[in-house]
């Protein structure tokens, strides 16, 4: 029991430290990419303190963190104190708790510890292994973040914060549905809610879910961008309209918690995309999953390679998040809602239907045609994507007409004025 | 707002074609622009490490200098045109009777408050004898406000410092004797026909 506790604590320490360091350095990467896209150089001065060694600006995150922590905290007089203080904690808690079930590798081989330690089972590289409701836990904890944002916006007692909070509430709740639909397709194909089982299924079959359900991947990606409130869906904190959105009134370490939470959301979204659709730690020919999940045949090089591959994939997805930020303009709020309710939810449902049909009849179609049913599933998946996209383009459900209705009679109070 | 108001001109938004509605061209356009800039040459000049290259030093408006004539005397004739033209009121001239025969007045003291100056170049434009000019020195700094008030000697020393690299932009190469022309020449356009030219 003690050994298990120590194992869990070590993993918590690793994940917490790793994720916090990663988010600090991702701020630097984000600033670099922002600068490079704008033909600038970005932060490249801060290196080792008290020396002239610059190290390409790698000291910047430490300087940023120290600055935010030492900075004077201004708490405006008009805030609702309990809610104002509670909000950053809730947001941060919701963001960090997700990592309890997210695997960052497969397993470590058995035999690190002596038999008597009862720890000779292979160690799974996830804080809470064997959690059968993993996916539901992710959705549930992710939902907590909405409360924090709403609390912060409401407690700040500031109109811009409040606008940010109500936008955020509407956006995050709306996009939970396409997010769930995207996940549901994968869960249906895997038959398990466990994240490690989802990776193992992709690794064992050699077919990543992005190929099997491209439509689901698209829906999930869009929803993940919206859930992480990244551009082009960053309306809760649209700087040009809302100053800082829900964190306008925050400063010092509370602001840092809110900003770090945003990065944690992005990291979690990237991890989920990799786990659900991009095969987790799997690469064809390099780390095949025939031996998983028992881990009997996992050797040290393979175990380490899997971690490296997984983290590399996550980094690639995060880089895509950052590049996307500078590529497409922000959606208007009505467009945002229409994309969620009129485009993404029907797409998610279509994907779910196709996946369900293929899971049920795939074997028979494969047997009748003599071709692997997974090839059929991929083909039908891409065909569905094209058909659904074309249907959306023709039907144009997100079209809006914001002009005033000129066919209506002039209301009396206006008619008086006009005459 | 009354939508029936005749003064309102209603504009129809452009109809989007099928391709534009698919969001794909916008998607590709956005990502290619981003990637092109991501890997393009950066425009940043790392200033203290790399010198800032001024495209044309003769056009740049930096620190002022007071030009000298061939005999090394200050060229200024204390006409106050620059002080009058200055929108920031940063030029302060004390005129005195000239000790030299070629002009009536000369500046006993000539101070420019570089902190008030907005570097618009109006003084340079106004000067009838091209005595005041803006150089290409851009990294002007000082430790106190007093230090930033440049007197005549300081402004002349800026001339000594910069004359090798930046020749005088004189329209009149030599100061002419007082008798040959009026102290404040009126032909500001230097040979070009003026608007109120009687001919």
Interface residues (C-beta under 8 A of the other chain):
Chain A: X33 X36 X37 X38 X39 X40 X41 X323 X324 X326 X327 X328 X389 X390 X393 X394 X396 X403 X404 X405 X406 X410 X414 X415 X417 X418
Chain B: X1 X2 X3 X4 X5 X10 X18 X21 X22 X26 X27 X30 X31 X33 X34 X35 X37 X38 X39 X40 X41 X42 X43 X44 X46
